[in-house]
């Protein structure tokens, strides 16, 4: 089988597994949202200060909330079949338009957080494996355990206290400075400064995971025959560690990173709330508090699609690196 055919077969198998999963996520999420007490009509009436029973009934009828659950589910699936995510009950605008407004900020935050986590985590794991059992390994292992155990909101608050309040180096929240330059290097530097603390807060938990995973994988690969052969040929330990050990140890790291790339949206909820970052995580929180379930369902569907896309990308990467994986698929 050619390399192209192998990749296409892997992609086809991944998509066939992904479609039922996405449909299951949609249906399960729909029924779970209906278990939450109250609805958008109750929230809007509470914010207005008062409402009569007739007014609430008319509002629910206008929103379609008075229909049986099966009817509401059928209407929602019909809208999805026509590539529509529905209408936001709170913002009074299409859900797709609302999500597209927040999506770039969340993707930027997730990409920056994942990049920081991979670079720092793999570097820490490489040092830990290279100095296995010695003081650098012990110190970095303790640091990774601390990063893994620390709650995300606490890490965010401590970073704000240090870099924003005490040192004054970085802004404490938001995505950009109001009234800043609209273009040029100044605008880029401003966005980068606002992105620094949220992306670091999102990344630190995953840094610990990638550091420990890289350490374990490198130790396992380092005991294989081809590594001993490379050392016997006279190659330096650093060259062997980089070219033969680390390169092969990155396969499990890339697998876990692919899963985290989609799952990071859950961690972004806490980070975006702490830093007032205008992204999908904050929008999801606002949708839950406002019982705006069409928006919440749209975000859940998007997050499941992100996981599917990243898993497909990881499968293709592994099939390209290891022909046995593509043949098995």
ABEGO torsion letter per residue (X at the ends): XBAAAAAAAAAAAAAAAAAAAAAAAAAAAAAAAAABBEBAAAAAAAAAGBBBAAAAAAAAAAAGAABBAAAAAAAAAAAAAAGBAEBBAAAGBBAAAAAAAAAAAAAAAAAAAAAAAAAAAAAAAAAAAAABGBAAAAAAAAAAAAAAABBAAAAAAAAAAAAAAAAGABBABEABBBGBBABEAAAAAAAAAAAAAAAAAAAAAAAAAAAAAAAAAAAAAAABAAAAAAAAAGBBAAAAAAAAAAAAAAAAAAAAAAAAAAAAAAAAAAAAAAAGBBBAAAAAAAAAAAGBAAAAAAAAAAAAAAAAAAAAAAAAAAAAABAAAAAAX
